[in-house]
Amino acid sequence: MNLFQFDFDLTFAAFFLNAEKKIYARYGTRTSHDSAESDVSLKGLAETMKGVLELHREYPDSLPQFSGKQSPPFRVAIPEQLPSLKNFKSTLNYNNDVSRSCIHCHQLFDADRQDYRDQRKPLPQKLMYPYPSPSVVGLKMDTDSKATIQSVEKGSLAAAAGLQKGDQIQSINKQVICSTADIQWVLHHLADRNPLRIAFYRDGNLKATNISLVPGWRTQNDISWRTTSWDLRRMVGGGMVVETVSTERKKNLGLSLDKMALRVSRVGQYGRHAYAMKAGIRQGDLILKFDGRDDLHSETELFAYGMQKKKKDQLVEVQVLRDGKQKSFQYRLQ
């Protein structure tokens, strides 16, 4: 864990490191349920590899450019030292069930969060919103390049900094950038109020700019697509899967447009994912209040409130709209 740190929710991830275990770059990103393949490409991977080879040819003179990419000490040395993973062994069971004897990558986030939860500690921002997409500052990167900007969102932090489509990012905060994953690594480890110092090429000329981050920038990162969100649905939602109700539907139902309205699209039926169902919540219910809050407008915001403001075993009341009538239900957070 003190070497191989990356976004554990990815479908595909790659490390590039030399024989001295110095990490040159990481590759692999994902932004939604449906983008596992469209967010990465063989061409983009090849471009990242070319950048890595350039760094390797210049090693050790190039070391300062990627010193920030080295993994900081993790709070455990191996996954099995996290309490909820203690029953796993260091070898796979090839004589029985290989899959069940393997620690899947996403289980690292699950186990880390569960440990905080069991200790009744609020979840740190980095663990709540891991590896933010460049979209949090308004950037969309070109999948087929090493680090070329495909588009800049109008009115975004990146736009305010003067970045444009076609700019090729060379470094961020003095870390050489070889992939979108490298950008996410910088964002993941960034203190909330630190600026992003970006060096980039435009028309062959090296330029520089700063992105000034605003308070709460990390919370703009949607986490509902992540595999590990299933465990957050258990701990906070009692097994519910919810989706934001559209403005048009709110109008049709006569609901306030600036208040919470989350539709329950699925309710767990078994084990620890059945808390909400056993409390009486049903598929199709519209959540209007959660623990008295009516300002949680997305599933991600619901997760964050439950993990950072509430503790394990606390009772919450959920107010829903069903067939035109309001009903209230209660269950305990996990």
C-alpha positions as protocol buffer text, in pm:
chain_id: "A"
residue {
  index: 1
  type: MET
  ca { x: 0 y: 0 z: 0 }
}
residue {
  index: 2
  type: ASN
  ca { x: 295 y: 232 z: 39 }
}
residue {
  index: 3
  type: LEU
  ca { x: 377 y: 190 z: -331 }
}
residue {
  index: 4
  type: PHE
  ca { x: 68 y: 104 z: -532 }
}
residue {
  index: 5
  type: GLN
  ca { x: -184 y: 380 z: -468 }
}
residue {
  index: 6
  type: PHE
  ca { x: -434 y: 476 z: -737 }
}
residue {
  index: 7
  type: ASP
  ca { x: -809 y: 514 z: -790 }
}
residue {
  index: 8
  type: PHE
  ca { x: -933 y: 176 z: -667 }
}
residue {
  index: 9
  type: ASP
  ca { x: -1272 y: 214 z: -841 }
}
residue {
  index: 10
  type: LEU
  ca { x: -1126 y: 190 z: -1191 }
}
residue {
  index: 11
  type: THR
  ca { x: -1190 y: -88 z: -1440 }
}
residue {
  index: 12
  type: PHE
  ca { x: -836 y: -56 z: -1578 }
}
residue {
  index: 13
  type: ALA
  ca { x: -528 y: 110 z: -1433 }
}
residue {
  index: 14
  type: ALA
  ca { x: -156 y: 97 z: -1514 }
}
residue {
  index: 15
  type: PHE
  ca { x: 162 y: 205 z: -1337 }
}
residue {
  index: 16
  type: PHE
  ca { x: 487 y: 309 z: -1501 }
}
residue {
  index: 17
  type: LEU
  ca { x: 785 y: 283 z: -1270 }
}
residue {
  index: 18
  type: ASN
  ca { x: 1155 y: 207 z: -1298 }
}
residue {
  index: 19
  type: ALA
  ca { x: 1369 y: -58 z: -1127 }
}
residue {
  index: 20
  type: GLU
  ca { x: 1418 y: 174 z: -829 }
}
residue {
  index: 21
  type: LYS
  ca { x: 1039 y: 186 z: -780 }
}
residue {
  index: 22
  type: LYS
  ca { x: 1017 y: 549 z: -885 }
}
residue {
  index: 23
  type: ILE
  ca { x: 674 y: 611 z: -1036 }
}
residue {
  index: 24
  type: TYR
  ca { x: 681 y: 804 z: -1363 }
}
residue {
  index: 25
  type: ALA
  ca { x: 307 y: 806 z: -1431 }
}
residue {
  index: 26
  type: ARG
  ca { x: -28 y: 640 z: -1380 }
}
residue {
  index: 27
  type: TYR
  ca { x: -283 y: 566 z: -1651 }
}
residue {
  index: 28
  type: GLY
  ca { x: -656 y: 499 z: -1629 }
}
residue {
  index: 29
  type: THR
  ca { x: -962 y: 709 z: -1553 }
}
residue {
  index: 30
  type: ARG
  ca { x: -1339 y: 687 z: -1546 }
}
residue {
  index: 31
  type: THR
  ca { x: -1617 y: 944 z: -1510 }
}
residue {
  index: 32
  type: SER
  ca { x: -1945 y: 749 z: -1517 }
}
residue {
  index: 33
  type: HIS
  ca { x: -2111 y: 406 z: -1524 }
}
residue {
  index: 34
  type: ASP
  ca { x: -2100 y: 395 z: -1902 }
}
residue {
  index: 35
  type: SER
  ca { x: -1756 y: 541 z: -1972 }
}
residue {
  index: 36
  type: ALA
  ca { x: -1526 y: 258 z: -1868 }
}
residue {
  index: 37
  type: GLU
  ca { x: -1404 y: 217 z: -2226 }
}
residue {
  index: 38
  type: SER
  ca { x: -1462 y: 563 z: -2371 }
}
residue {
  index: 39
  type: ASP
  ca { x: -1248 y: 739 z: -2105 }
}
residue {
  index: 40
  type: VAL
  ca { x: -937 y: 541 z: -2204 }
}
residue {
  index: 41
  type: SER
  ca { x: -792 y: 433 z: -2539 }
}
residue {
  index: 42
  type: LEU
  ca { x: -497 y: 243 z: -2682 }
}
residue {
  index: 43
  type: LYS
  ca { x: -384 y: 559 z: -2859 }
}
residue {
  index: 44
  type: GLY
  ca { x: -395 y: 757 z: -2535 }
}
residue {
  index: 45
  type: LEU
  ca { x: -209 y: 482 z: -2352 }
}
residue {
  index: 46
  type: ALA
  ca { x: 59 y: 484 z: -2625 }
}
residue {
  index: 47
  type: GLU
  ca { x: 100 y: 863 z: -2594 }
}
residue {
  index: 48
  type: THR
  ca { x: 141 y: 829 z: -2217 }
}
residue {
  index: 49
  type: MET
  ca { x: 403 y: 557 z: -2269 }
}
residue {
  index: 50
  type: LYS
  ca { x: 598 y: 785 z: -2504 }
}
residue {
  index: 51
  type: GLY
  ca { x: 603 y: 1053 z: -2235 }
}
residue {
  index: 52
  type: VAL
  ca { x: 720 y: 800 z: -1979 }
}
residue {
  index: 53
  type: LEU
  ca { x: 1006 y: 686 z: -2204 }
}
residue {
  index: 54
  type: GLU
  ca { x: 1122 y: 1047 z: -2235 }
}
residue {
  index: 55
  type: LEU
  ca { x: 1131 y: 1076 z: -1856 }
}
residue {
  index: 56
  type: HIS
  ca { x: 1315 y: 745 z: -1829 }
}
residue {
  index: 57
  type: ARG
  ca { x: 1581 y: 848 z: -2081 }
}
residue {
  index: 58
  type: GLU
  ca { x: 1653 y: 1158 z: -1874 }
}
residue {
  index: 59
  type: TYR
  ca { x: 1657 y: 976 z: -1539 }
}
residue {
  index: 60
  type: PRO
  ca { x: 1786 y: 1063 z: -1278 }
}
residue {
  index: 61
  type: ASP
  ca { x: 1797 y: 1426 z: -1401 }
}
residue {
  index: 62
  type: SER
  ca { x: 1420 y: 1408 z: -1458 }
}
residue {
  index: 63
  type: LEU
  ca { x: 1348 y: 1299 z: -1099 }
}
residue {
  index: 64
  type: PRO
  ca { x: 1230 y: 1641 z: -974 }
}
residue {
  index: 65
  type: GLN
  ca { x: 955 y: 1640 z: -1238 }
}
residue {
  index: 66
  type: PHE
  ca { x: 783 y: 1335 z: -1091 }
}
residue {
  index: 67
  type: SER
  ca { x: 888 y: 1341 z: -725 }
}
residue {
  index: 68
  type: GLY
  ca { x: 532 y: 1443 z: -633 }
}
residue {
  index: 69
  type: LYS
  ca { x: 395 y: 1128 z: -798 }
}
residue {
  index: 70
  type: GLN
  ca { x: 551 y: 900 z: -539 }
}
residue {
  index: 71
  type: SER
  ca { x: 298 y: 744 z: -302 }
}
residue {
  index: 72
  type: PRO
  ca { x: 287 y: 888 z: 49 }
}
residue {
  index: 73
  type: PRO
  ca { x: 279 y: 642 z: 341 }
}
residue {
  index: 74
  type: PHE
  ca { x: -57 y: 468 z: 368 }
}
residue {
  index: 75
  type: ARG
  ca { x: -205 y: 406 z: 713 }
}
residue {
  index: 76
  type: VAL
  ca { x: -160 y: 29 z: 671 }
}
residue {
  index: 77
  type: ALA
  ca { x: 121 y: -155 z: 492 }
}
residue {
  index: 78
  type: ILE
  ca { x: -99 y: -424 z: 332 }
}
residue {
  index: 79
  type: PRO
  ca { x: -477 y: -442 z: 272 }
}
residue {
  index: 80
  type: GLU
  ca { x: -522 y: -729 z: 518 }
}
residue {
  index: 81
  type: GLN
  ca { x: -436 y: -494 z: 803 }
}
residue {
  index: 82
  type: LEU
  ca { x: -764 y: -308 z: 753 }
}
residue {
  index: 83
  type: PRO
  ca { x: -1011 y: -467 z: 1000 }
}
residue {
  index: 84
  type: SER
  ca { x: -1280 y: -567 z: 750 }
}
residue {
  index: 85
  type: LEU
  ca { x: -1020 y: -742 z: 529 }
}
residue {
  index: 86
  type: LYS
  ca { x: -840 y: -930 z: 805 }
}
residue {
  index: 87
  type: ASN
  ca { x: -977 y: -1271 z: 699 }
}
residue {
  index: 88
  type: PHE
  ca { x: -809 y: -1255 z: 359 }
}
residue {
  index: 89
  type: LYS
  ca { x: -481 y: -1441 z: 307 }
}
residue {
  index: 90
  type: SER
  ca { x: -170 y: -1335 z: 119 }
}
residue {
  index: 91
  type: THR
  ca { x: -223 y: -1610 z: -142 }
}
residue {
  index: 92
  type: LEU
  ca { x: -521 y: -1704 z: -358 }
}
residue {
  index: 93
  type: ASN
  ca { x: -718 y: -2023 z: -305 }
}
residue {
  index: 94
  type: TYR
  ca { x: -690 y: -2194 z: -642 }
}
residue {
  index: 95
  type: ASN
  ca { x: -843 y: -2518 z: -511 }
}
residue {
  index: 96
  type: ASN
  ca { x: -1179 y: -2365 z: -425 }
}
residue {
  index: 97
  type: ASP
  ca { x: -1303 y: -2014 z: -506 }
}
residue {
  index: 98
  type: VAL
  ca { x: -1033 y: -1786 z: -648 }
}
residue {
  index: 99
  type: SER
  ca { x: -1262 y: -1485 z: -677 }
}
residue {
  index: 100
  type: ARG
  ca { x: -1372 y: -1493 z: -314 }
}
residue {
  index: 101
  type: SER
  ca { x: -1016 y: -1533 z: -190 }
}
residue {
  index: 102
  type: CYS
  ca { x: -901 y: -1226 z: -385 }
}
residue {
  index: 103
  type: ILE
  ca { x: -915 y: -872 z: -246 }
}
residue {
  index: 104
  type: HIS
  ca { x: -1078 y: -674 z: -525 }
}
residue {
  index: 105
  type: CYS
  ca { x: -938 y: -325 z: -576 }
}
residue {
  index: 106
  type: HIS
  ca { x: -1260 y: -145 z: -483 }
}
residue {
  index: 107
  type: GLN
  ca { x: -1263 y: -322 z: -148 }
}
residue {
  index: 108
  type: LEU
  ca { x: -975 y: -99 z: -37 }
}
residue {
  index: 109
  type: PHE
  ca { x: -1202 y: 208 z: -43 }
}
residue {
  index: 110
  type: ASP
  ca { x: -1482 y: 6 z: 119 }
}
residue {
  index: 111
  type: ALA
  ca { x: -1256 y: -116 z: 400 }
}
residue {
  index: 112
  type: ASP
  ca { x: -1094 y: 222 z: 459 }
}
residue {
  index: 113
  type: ARG
  ca { x: -1433 y: 395 z: 486 }
}
residue {
  index: 114
  type: GLN
  ca { x: -1572 y: 118 z: 706 }
}
residue {
  index: 115
  type: ASP
  ca { x: -1282 y: 158 z: 948 }
}
residue {
  index: 116
  type: TYR
  ca { x: -1356 y: 529 z: 991 }
}
residue {
  index: 117
  type: ARG
  ca { x: -1724 y: 445 z: 1029 }
}
residue {
  index: 118
  type: ASP
  ca { x: -1665 y: 181 z: 1295 }
}
residue {
  index: 119
  type: GLN
  ca { x: -1455 y: 432 z: 1490 }
}
residue {
  index: 120
  type: ARG
  ca { x: -1742 y: 684 z: 1454 }
}
residue {
  index: 121
  type: LYS
  ca { x: -1516 y: 933 z: 1282 }
}
residue {
  index: 122
  type: PRO
  ca { x: -1633 y: 1164 z: 1001 }
}
residue {
  index: 123
  type: LEU
  ca { x: -1504 y: 1058 z: 662 }
}
residue {
  index: 124
  type: PRO
  ca { x: -1214 y: 1278 z: 537 }
}
residue {
  index: 125
  type: GLN
  ca { x: -1284 y: 1476 z: 220 }
}
residue {
  index: 126
  type: LYS
  ca { x: -1019 y: 1285 z: 24 }
}
residue {
  index: 127
  type: LEU
  ca { x: -1185 y: 953 z: 103 }
}
residue {
  index: 128
  type: MET
  ca { x: -1534 y: 1092 z: 47 }
}
residue {
  index: 129
  type: TYR
  ca { x: -1448 y: 1241 z: -293 }
}
residue {
  index: 130
  type: PRO
  ca { x: -1146 y: 1041 z: -419 }
}
residue {
  index: 131
  type: TYR
  ca { x: -951 y: 1127 z: -733 }
}
residue {
  index: 132
  type: PRO
  ca { x: -1162 y: 1416 z: -864 }
}
residue {
  index: 133
  type: SER
  ca { x: -1214 y: 1438 z: -1237 }
}
residue {
  index: 134
  type: PRO
  ca { x: -1063 y: 1742 z: -1414 }
}
residue {
  index: 135
  type: SER
  ca { x: -1427 y: 1838 z: -1476 }
}
residue {
  index: 136
  type: VAL
  ca { x: -1439 y: 1985 z: -1123 }
}
residue {
  index: 137
  type: VAL
  ca { x: -1239 y: 2280 z: -1259 }
}
residue {
  index: 138
  type: GLY
  ca { x: -1410 y: 2271 z: -1600 }
}
residue {
  index: 139
  type: LEU
  ca { x: -1164 y: 2063 z: -1804 }
}
residue {
  index: 140
  type: LYS
  ca { x: -1239 y: 1772 z: -2035 }
}
residue {
  index: 141
  type: MET
  ca { x: -927 y: 1596 z: -2157 }
}
residue {
  index: 142
  type: ASP
  ca { x: -875 y: 1435 z: -2498 }
}
residue {
  index: 143
  type: THR
  ca { x: -880 y: 1056 z: -2452 }
}
residue {
  index: 144
  type: ASP
  ca { x: -641 y: 990 z: -2741 }
}
residue {
  index: 145
  type: SER
  ca { x: -364 y: 1223 z: -2626 }
}
residue {
  index: 146
  type: LYS
  ca { x: -125 y: 1241 z: -2334 }
}
residue {
  index: 147
  type: ALA
  ca { x: -268 y: 1556 z: -2177 }
}
residue {
  index: 148
  type: THR
  ca { x: -443 y: 1774 z: -2434 }
}
residue {
  index: 149
  type: ILE
  ca { x: -751 y: 1976 z: -2340 }
}
residue {
  index: 150
  type: GLN
  ca { x: -1051 y: 1870 z: -2546 }
}
residue {
  index: 151
  type: SER
  ca { x: -1284 y: 2139 z: -2413 }
}
residue {
  index: 152
  type: VAL
  ca { x: -1318 y: 2402 z: -2139 }
}
residue {
  index: 153
  type: GLU
  ca { x: -1653 y: 2458 z: -1971 }
}
residue {
  index: 154
  type: LYS
  ca { x: -1779 y: 2812 z: -2010 }
}
residue {
  index: 155
  type: GLY
  ca { x: -1768 y: 3009 z: -1685 }
}
residue {
  index: 156
  type: SER
  ca { x: -1554 y: 2744 z: -1511 }
}
residue {
  index: 157
  type: LEU
  ca { x: -1241 y: 2791 z: -1300 }
}
residue {
  index: 158
  type: ALA
  ca { x: -1029 y: 2669 z: -1592 }
}
residue {
  index: 159
  type: ALA
  ca { x: -1192 y: 2920 z: -1826 }
}
residue {
  index: 160
  type: ALA
  ca { x: -1126 y: 3200 z: -1576 }
}
residue {
  index: 161
  type: ALA
  ca { x: -759 y: 3095 z: -1577 }
}
residue {
  index: 162
  type: GLY
  ca { x: -742 y: 3137 z: -1955 }
}
residue {
  index: 163
  type: LEU
  ca { x: -706 y: 2772 z: -2057 }
}
residue {
  index: 164
  type: GLN
  ca { x: -834 y: 2680 z: -2402 }
}
residue {
  index: 165
  type: LYS
  ca { x: -918 y: 2382 z: -2619 }
}
residue {
  index: 166
  type: GLY
  ca { x: -599 y: 2234 z: -2768 }
}
residue {
  index: 167
  type: ASP
  ca { x: -368 y: 2345 z: -2487 }
}
residue {
  index: 168
  type: GLN
  ca { x: -124 y: 2069 z: -2394 }
}
residue {
  index: 169
  type: ILE
  ca { x: -64 y: 2047 z: -2021 }
}
residue {
  index: 170
  type: GLN
  ca { x: 304 y: 2000 z: -1940 }
}
residue {
  index: 171
  type: SER
  ca { x: 295 y: 2011 z: -1560 }
}
residue {
  index: 172
  type: ILE
  ca { x: 70 y: 2089 z: -1263 }
}
residue {
  index: 173
  type: ASN
  ca { x: 227 y: 2212 z: -941 }
}
residue {
  index: 174
  type: LYS
  ca { x: 565 y: 2112 z: -1087 }
}
residue {
  index: 175
  type: GLN
  ca { x: 456 y: 1752 z: -1149 }
}
residue {
  index: 176
  type: VAL
  ca { x: 502 y: 1648 z: -1513 }
}
residue {
  index: 177
  type: ILE
  ca { x: 169 y: 1530 z: -1657 }
}
residue {
  index: 178
  type: CYS
  ca { x: 154 y: 1220 z: -1875 }
}
residue {
  index: 179
  type: SER
  ca { x: -217 y: 1133 z: -1846 }
}
residue {
  index: 180
  type: THR
  ca { x: -553 y: 1232 z: -1704 }
}
residue {
  index: 181
  type: ALA
  ca { x: -477 y: 999 z: -1414 }
}
residue {
  index: 182
  type: ASP
  ca { x: -173 y: 1217 z: -1334 }
}
residue {
  index: 183
  type: ILE
  ca { x: -404 y: 1521 z: -1316 }
}
residue {
  index: 184
  type: GLN
  ca { x: -636 y: 1333 z: -1081 }
}
residue {
  index: 185
  type: TRP
  ca { x: -342 y: 1234 z: -862 }
}
residue {
  index: 186
  type: VAL
  ca { x: -255 y: 1601 z: -815 }
}
residue {
  index: 187
  type: LEU
  ca { x: -618 y: 1691 z: -739 }
}
residue {
  index: 188
  type: HIS
  ca { x: -658 y: 1401 z: -497 }
}
residue {
  index: 189
  type: HIS
  ca { x: -365 y: 1511 z: -281 }
}
residue {
  index: 190
  type: LEU
  ca { x: -426 y: 1883 z: -308 }
}
residue {
  index: 191
  type: ALA
  ca { x: -514 y: 2079 z: 4 }
}
residue {
  index: 192
  type: ASP
  ca { x: -850 y: 2249 z: -35 }
}
residue {
  index: 193
  type: ARG
  ca { x: -716 y: 2603 z: -71 }
}
residue {
  index: 194
  type: ASN
  ca { x: -401 y: 2533 z: -272 }
}
residue {
  index: 195
  type: PRO
  ca { x: -395 y: 2680 z: -625 }
}
residue {
  index: 196
  type: LEU
  ca { x: -321 y: 2477 z: -935 }
}
residue {
  index: 197
  type: ARG
  ca { x: -9 y: 2608 z: -1107 }
}
residue {
  index: 198
  type: ILE
  ca { x: -34 y: 2487 z: -1467 }
}
residue {
  index: 199
  type: ALA
  ca { x: 238 y: 2497 z: -1732 }
}
residue {
  index: 200
  type: PHE
  ca { x: 109 y: 2425 z: -2083 }
}
residue {
  index: 201
  type: TYR
  ca { x: 201 y: 2448 z: -2449 }
}
residue {
  index: 202
  type: ARG
  ca { x: -5 y: 2658 z: -2689 }
}
residue {
  index: 203
  type: ASP
  ca { x: 105 y: 2691 z: -3051 }
}
residue {
  index: 204
  type: GLY
  ca { x: 446 y: 2555 z: -2953 }
}
residue {
  index: 205
  type: ASN
  ca { x: 503 y: 2815 z: -2682 }
}
residue {
  index: 206
  type: LEU
  ca { x: 529 y: 2728 z: -2312 }
}
residue {
  index: 207
  type: LYS
  ca { x: 289 y: 2932 z: -2101 }
}
residue {
  index: 208
  type: ALA
  ca { x: 171 y: 2925 z: -1739 }
}
residue {
  index: 209
  type: THR
  ca { x: -142 y: 3009 z: -1543 }
}
residue {
  index: 210
  type: ASN
  ca { x: -299 y: 2951 z: -1201 }
}
residue {
  index: 211
  type: ILE
  ca { x: -640 y: 2805 z: -1126 }
}
residue {
  index: 212
  type: SER
  ca { x: -769 y: 2952 z: -802 }
}
residue {
  index: 213
  type: LEU
  ca { x: -982 y: 2691 z: -631 }
}
residue {
  index: 214
  type: VAL
  ca { x: -1298 y: 2790 z: -445 }
}
residue {
  index: 215
  type: PRO
  ca { x: -1407 y: 2643 z: -107 }
}
residue {
  index: 216
  type: GLY
  ca { x: -1586 y: 2313 z: -156 }
}
residue {
  index: 217
  type: TRP
  ca { x: -1445 y: 2252 z: -505 }
}
residue {
  index: 218
  type: ARG
  ca { x: -1390 y: 1885 z: -423 }
}
residue {
  index: 219
  type: THR
  ca { x: -1761 y: 1831 z: -353 }
}
residue {
  index: 220
  type: GLN
  ca { x: -1839 y: 1894 z: -722 }
}
residue {
  index: 221
  type: ASN
  ca { x: -1700 y: 1547 z: -789 }
}
residue {
  index: 222
  type: ASP
  ca { x: -1983 y: 1299 z: -857 }
}
residue {
  index: 223
  type: ILE
  ca { x: -1916 y: 966 z: -687 }
}
residue {
  index: 224
  type: SER
  ca { x: -2247 y: 788 z: -752 }
}
residue {
  index: 225
  type: TRP
  ca { x: -2098 y: 593 z: -1046 }
}
residue {
  index: 226
  type: ARG
  ca { x: -1832 y: 430 z: -831 }
}
residue {
  index: 227
  type: THR
  ca { x: -1847 y: 63 z: -736 }
}
residue {
  index: 228
  type: THR
  ca { x: -1775 y: 162 z: -377 }
}
residue {
  index: 229
  type: SER
  ca { x: -2093 y: 372 z: -375 }
}
residue {
  index: 230
  type: TRP
  ca { x: -2284 y: 47 z: -324 }
}
residue {
  index: 231
  type: ASP
  ca { x: -2140 y: 26 z: 24 }
}
residue {
  index: 232
  type: LEU
  ca { x: -2228 y: 392 z: 86 }
}
residue {
  index: 233
  type: ARG
  ca { x: -2585 y: 310 z: -20 }
}
residue {
  index: 234
  type: ARG
  ca { x: -2588 y: 46 z: 250 }
}
residue {
  index: 235
  type: MET
  ca { x: -2433 y: 260 z: 524 }
}
residue {
  index: 236
  type: VAL
  ca { x: -2630 y: 579 z: 455 }
}
residue {
  index: 237
  type: GLY
  ca { x: -2927 y: 482 z: 240 }
}
residue {
  index: 238
  type: GLY
  ca { x: -3017 y: 150 z: 398 }
}
residue {
  index: 239
  type: GLY
  ca { x: -2984 y: -9 z: 55 }
}
residue {
  index: 240
  type: MET
  ca { x: -3161 y: 259 z: -151 }
}
residue {
  index: 241
  type: VAL
  ca { x: -3048 y: 373 z: -494 }
}
residue {
  index: 242
  type: VAL
  ca { x: -3175 y: 725 z: -558 }
}
residue {
  index: 243
  type: GLU
  ca { x: -3175 y: 966 z: -851 }
}
residue {
  index: 244
  type: THR
  ca { x: -3234 y: 1338 z: -878 }
}
residue {
  index: 245
  type: VAL
  ca { x: -3585 y: 1436 z: -989 }
}
residue {
  index: 246
  type: SER
  ca { x: -3593 y: 1662 z: -1295 }
}
residue {
  index: 247
  type: THR
  ca { x: -3708 y: 2022 z: -1279 }
}
residue {
  index: 248
  type: GLU
  ca { x: -3997 y: 1942 z: -1512 }
}
residue {
  index: 249
  type: ARG
  ca { x: -4127 y: 1665 z: -1288 }
}
residue {
  index: 250
  type: LYS
  ca { x: -4094 y: 1886 z: -980 }
}
residue {
  index: 251
  type: LYS
  ca { x: -4314 y: 2143 z: -1153 }
}
residue {
  index: 252
  type: ASN
  ca { x: -4572 y: 1881 z: -1246 }
}
residue {
  index: 253
  type: LEU
  ca { x: -4587 y: 1761 z: -885 }
}
residue {
  index: 254
  type: GLY
  ca { x: -4602 y: 2112 z: -746 }
}
residue {
  index: 255
  type: LEU
  ca { x: -4275 y: 2071 z: -558 }
}
residue {
  index: 256
  type: SER
  ca { x: -4039 y: 2357 z: -474 }
}
residue {
  index: 257
  type: LEU
  ca { x: -3764 y: 2373 z: -735 }
}
residue {
  index: 258
  type: ASP
  ca { x: -3494 y: 2459 z: -480 }
}
residue {
  index: 259
  type: LYS
  ca { x: -3582 y: 2180 z: -236 }
}
residue {
  index: 260
  type: MET
  ca { x: -3476 y: 1817 z: -220 }
}
residue {
  index: 261
  type: ALA
  ca { x: -3652 y: 1558 z: -437 }
}
residue {
  index: 262
  type: LEU
  ca { x: -3478 y: 1223 z: -487 }
}
residue {
  index: 263
  type: ARG
  ca { x: -3658 y: 930 z: -647 }
}
residue {
  index: 264
  type: VAL
  ca { x: -3597 y: 586 z: -502 }
}
residue {
  index: 265
  type: SER
  ca { x: -3514 y: 387 z: -815 }
}
residue {
  index: 266
  type: ARG
  ca { x: -3422 y: 68 z: -630 }
}
residue {
  index: 267
  type: VAL
  ca { x: -3443 y: -73 z: -278 }
}
residue {
  index: 268
  type: GLY
  ca { x: -3221 y: -355 z: -154 }
}
residue {
  index: 269
  type: GLN
  ca { x: -3402 y: -674 z: -59 }
}
residue {
  index: 270
  type: TYR
  ca { x: -3146 y: -874 z: 135 }
}
residue {
  index: 271
  type: GLY
  ca { x: -2925 y: -858 z: 442 }
}
residue {
  index: 272
  type: ARG
  ca { x: -2772 y: -525 z: 538 }
}
residue {
  index: 273
  type: HIS
  ca { x: -2897 y: -369 z: 214 }
}
residue {
  index: 274
  type: ALA
  ca { x: -3259 y: -419 z: 323 }
}
residue {
  index: 275
  type: TYR
  ca { x: -3279 y: -165 z: 608 }
}
residue {
  index: 276
  type: ALA
  ca { x: -3478 y: 87 z: 404 }
}
residue {
  index: 277
  type: MET
  ca { x: -3713 y: -179 z: 268 }
}
residue {
  index: 278
  type: LYS
  ca { x: -3782 y: -315 z: 616 }
}
residue {
  index: 279
  type: ALA
  ca { x: -3852 y: 39 z: 735 }
}
residue {
  index: 280
  type: GLY
  ca { x: -4126 y: 64 z: 470 }
}
residue {
  index: 281
  type: ILE
  ca { x: -3959 y: 263 z: 192 }
}
residue {
  index: 282
  type: ARG
  ca { x: -4057 y: 148 z: -157 }
}
residue {
  index: 283
  type: GLN
  ca { x: -3932 y: 187 z: -513 }
}
residue {
  index: 284
  type: GLY
  ca { x: -4081 y: 499 z: -668 }
}
residue {
  index: 285
  type: ASP
  ca { x: -4101 y: 699 z: -343 }
}
residue {
  index: 286
  type: LEU
  ca { x: -3979 y: 1057 z: -366 }
}
residue {
  index: 287
  type: ILE
  ca { x: -3754 y: 1157 z: -75 }
}
residue {
  index: 288
  type: LEU
  ca { x: -3838 y: 1513 z: 35 }
}
residue {
  index: 289
  type: LYS
  ca { x: -3642 y: 1519 z: 360 }
}
residue {
  index: 290
  type: PHE
  ca { x: -3360 y: 1311 z: 505 }
}
residue {
  index: 291
  type: ASP
  ca { x: -3293 y: 1355 z: 876 }
}
residue {
  index: 292
  type: GLY
  ca { x: -3472 y: 1689 z: 857 }
}
residue {
  index: 293
  type: ARG
  ca { x: -3256 y: 1811 z: 566 }
}
residue {
  index: 294
  type: ASP
  ca { x: -3429 y: 1922 z: 246 }
}
residue {
  index: 295
  type: ASP
  ca { x: -3117 y: 2056 z: 71 }
}
residue {
  index: 296
  type: LEU
  ca { x: -2955 y: 1730 z: -38 }
}
residue {
  index: 297
  type: HIS
  ca { x: -3003 y: 1744 z: -414 }
}
residue {
  index: 298
  type: SER
  ca { x: -2810 y: 1439 z: -533 }
}
residue {
  index: 299
  type: GLU
  ca { x: -2712 y: 1092 z: -424 }
}
residue {
  index: 300
  type: THR
  ca { x: -2355 y: 1215 z: -370 }
}
residue {
  index: 301
  type: GLU
  ca { x: -2477 y: 1490 z: -134 }
}
residue {
  index: 302
  type: LEU
  ca { x: -2683 y: 1233 z: 55 }
}
residue {
  index: 303
  type: PHE
  ca { x: -2377 y: 1009 z: 95 }
}
residue {
  index: 304
  type: ALA
  ca { x: -2162 y: 1296 z: 216 }
}
residue {
  index: 305
  type: TYR
  ca { x: -2415 y: 1411 z: 477 }
}
residue {
  index: 306
  type: GLY
  ca { x: -2459 y: 1060 z: 616 }
}
residue {
  index: 307
  type: MET
  ca { x: -2086 y: 984 z: 627 }
}
residue {
  index: 308
  type: GLN
  ca { x: -1960 y: 1319 z: 752 }
}
residue {
  index: 309
  type: LYS
  ca { x: -2239 y: 1456 z: 971 }
}
residue {
  index: 310
  type: LYS
  ca { x: -2398 y: 1140 z: 1111 }
}
residue {
  index: 311
  type: LYS
  ca { x: -2255 y: 837 z: 1290 }
}
residue {
  index: 312
  type: LYS
  ca { x: -2303 y: 465 z: 1268 }
}
residue {
  index: 313
  type: ASP
  ca { x: -2620 y: 334 z: 1443 }
}
residue {
  index: 314
  type: GLN
  ca { x: -2785 y: 675 z: 1457 }
}
residue {
  index: 315
  type: LEU
  ca { x: -3156 y: 677 z: 1372 }
}
residue {
  index: 316
  type: VAL
  ca { x: -3266 y: 887 z: 1074 }
}
residue {
  index: 317
  type: GLU
  ca { x: -3613 y: 984 z: 960 }
}
residue {
  index: 318
  type: VAL
  ca { x: -3692 y: 983 z: 588 }
}
residue {
  index: 319
  type: GLN
  ca { x: -3991 y: 1179 z: 462 }
}
residue {
  index: 320
  type: VAL
  ca { x: -4125 y: 1063 z: 126 }
}
residue {
  index: 321
  type: LEU
  ca { x: -4402 y: 1145 z: -117 }
}
residue {
  index: 322
  type: ARG
  ca { x: -4602 y: 839 z: -229 }
}
residue {
  index: 323
  type: ASP
  ca { x: -4917 y: 856 z: -439 }
}
residue {
  index: 324
  type: GLY
  ca { x: -4961 y: 1221 z: -351 }
}
residue {
  index: 325
  type: LYS
  ca { x: -4931 y: 1163 z: 23 }
}
residue {
  index: 326
  type: GLN
  ca { x: -4639 y: 1229 z: 254 }
}
residue {
  index: 327
  type: LYS
  ca { x: -4516 y: 946 z: 474 }
}
residue {
  index: 328
  type: SER
  ca { x: -4227 y: 914 z: 721 }
}
residue {
  index: 329
  type: PHE
  ca { x: -4003 y: 615 z: 792 }
}
residue {
  index: 330
  type: GLN
  ca { x: -3706 y: 550 z: 1018 }
}
residue {
  index: 331
  type: TYR
  ca { x: -3401 y: 325 z: 1004 }
}
residue {
  index: 332
  type: ARG
  ca { x: -3055 y: 311 z: 1157 }
}
residue {
  index: 333
  type: LEU
  ca { x: -2744 y: 411 z: 968 }
}
residue {
  index: 334
  type: GLN
  ca { x: -2470 y: 150 z: 936 }
}
